[in-house]
């Protein structure tokens, strides 16, 4: 394969590719609904650790899942209110659909506390990185530069992304 080079300015920082426990300034890259293979529905927030600030693990992702309650089949809206307050969405805003709410999160900054935890499900043990706390960012002027395919659901500058045939690998 010809025509590529290494760029040591574009590397993962942190402890061997693992995000350690701690506070991180993040930007919401994507937010969407999905379901597990067994059918449990959830909303996933794809958070990217900001690279415009001096902090460890720049450009790494934290995936936060919020599941619907089994008993009601509904989300606990207190979770979305908490995340919305941290992302500084408009209090009292009415959304025409849940998807519209989720799109409003994209591109918004927040300060989160992430913790590595061991979970057990059906006899299997998993290590997960979970968001334990959400707060307002201390740095609302986001200058984060997305890397590669991590360009988010909403470009930070509000502009369109122009992709030419020559940009595609196939």
C-alpha positions in Angstrom: 0.0 0.0 0.0 1.5 3.3 -1.0 0.7 6.9 -0.1 0.4 6.9 3.7 2.6 8.1 6.5 2.8 8.0 10.3 1.7 11.1 12.1 2.8 11.2 15.8 0.7 14.3 16.4 -2.4 12.0 15.9 -2.0 9.4 18.7 -4.0 8.2 21.6 -2.7 9.5 24.9 -3.2 7.8 28.2 -2.5 4.5 29.8 -2.1 1.9 27.1 -5.3 2.9 25.4 -7.4 2.8 28.5 -9.1 5.8 30.0 -8.3 5.9 33.7 -10.8 6.9 36.4 -11.2 10.6 36.7 -12.8 13.9 35.5 -12.7 14.6 31.8 -13.8 17.5 29.6 -15.8 15.8 26.8 -17.9 16.7 23.7 -20.9 14.6 22.7 -19.9 13.1 19.4 -23.1 11.1 18.8 -26.2 10.2 20.6 -28.6 7.5 19.3 -31.0 4.8 20.3 -30.1 1.1 19.9 -30.9 -2.3 21.4 -28.9 -5.3 22.7 -29.1 -8.6 20.8 -31.7 -9.7 23.5 -33.8 -6.6 22.7 -33.1 -4.3 25.7 -33.4 -0.8 24.3 -31.0 2.0 25.3 -29.6 5.4 24.4 -25.9 5.6 23.8 -23.9 8.8 24.3 -20.6 8.6 22.4 -18.4 11.1 24.3 -14.9 12.2 23.0 -12.3 13.4 25.4 -11.5 16.9 24.2 -8.1 17.6 22.6 -8.3 21.4 22.9 -7.5 21.1 26.6 -4.5 19.8 28.6 -5.8 16.5 29.9 -5.0 12.8 29.6 -6.6 10.4 27.0 -7.3 13.1 24.4 -9.5 11.9 21.5 -10.5 8.7 23.3 -14.1 7.7 23.6 -16.4 7.1 26.5 -19.6 5.2 25.6 -22.4 5.8 28.1 -25.6 3.7 27.8 -28.9 4.5 29.5 -31.4 1.7 29.3 -35.2 1.8 29.4 -36.7 0.3 32.5 -37.9 -3.3 32.0 -41.0 -2.7 34.1 -42.3 0.4 32.1 -40.4 0.2 28.8 -39.5 3.9 29.4 -36.4 5.9 30.1 -35.8 7.6 33.4 -36.0 11.2 32.2 -34.1 12.4 35.3 -31.0 11.0 33.5 -31.7 13.0 30.4 -32.5 16.1 32.5 -29.1 15.7 34.3 -27.2 15.3 31.1 -29.1 18.1 29.4 -28.3 20.5 32.3 -24.6 19.5 32.1 -24.6 20.0 28.3 -26.3 23.4 28.9 -29.4 22.6 26.8 -32.3 25.0 27.1 -34.3 24.4 30.3 -38.0 23.8 29.5 -37.5 23.4 25.7 -40.1 21.3 24.0 -39.0 18.7 21.5 -41.2 17.2 18.8 -39.6 13.8 19.1 -37.0 11.9 21.1 -34.7 11.9 18.1 -34.8 15.7 18.1 -33.8 15.7 21.8 -30.9 13.4 21.1 -29.6 15.5 18.2 -29.6 18.6 20.5 -27.0 16.8 22.7 -24.5 16.4 19.7 -21.6 18.8 19.7 -22.2 19.9 23.3 -19.5 19.9 25.9 -19.7 18.6 29.4 -17.5 17.6 32.4 -17.8 13.9 33.3 -16.4 11.6 36.0 -15.6 8.3 34.4 -14.9 5.1 36.4 -13.7 1.7 35.3 -16.0 -0.9 36.9 -16.4 -4.7 36.7 -19.9 -6.0 35.9 -21.3 -9.5 35.8 -24.1 -10.6 33.4 -25.2 -14.2 32.8 -22.1 -15.5 34.5 -19.7 -13.5 32.4 -17.5 -10.7 33.9 -17.1 -7.5 31.9 -14.9 -4.4 32.5 -16.8 -1.2 31.6 -16.0 2.5 31.7 -19.0 4.2 33.1 -20.0 7.9 33.5 -20.7 8.3 37.2 -21.3 12.1 37.3 -22.2 14.8 34.8 -21.4 18.5 35.3 -21.2 21.7 33.2 -18.0 22.2 31.4 -15.4 24.6 32.8 -14.5 25.5 29.2 -17.6 26.2 27.1 -15.6 27.5 24.1 -15.0 24.2 22.3 -12.1 24.2 19.9 -11.9 20.4 19.7 -10.6 19.0 16.4 -12.3 15.7 15.5 -10.0 13.0 14.2 -10.8 10.8 11.2 -14.3 9.3 11.4 -15.0 10.9 14.8 -16.5 14.0 13.2 -19.6 13.8 15.2 -23.2 14.0 14.3 -23.0 17.8 14.3 -19.9 19.6 13.0 -18.5 22.0 15.6 -18.4 24.9 13.1 -21.9 24.2 11.8 -20.7 23.7 8.3 -21.1 20.8 5.9 -18.4 18.3 5.3 -17.3 18.1 1.6 -16.3 14.6 0.6 -14.9 14.1 -2.9 -14.5 10.7 -4.7 -10.8 11.0 -4.3 -11.3 11.0 -0.5 -12.9 7.6 -0.5 -10.8 4.4 0.0 -12.8 2.4 -2.5 
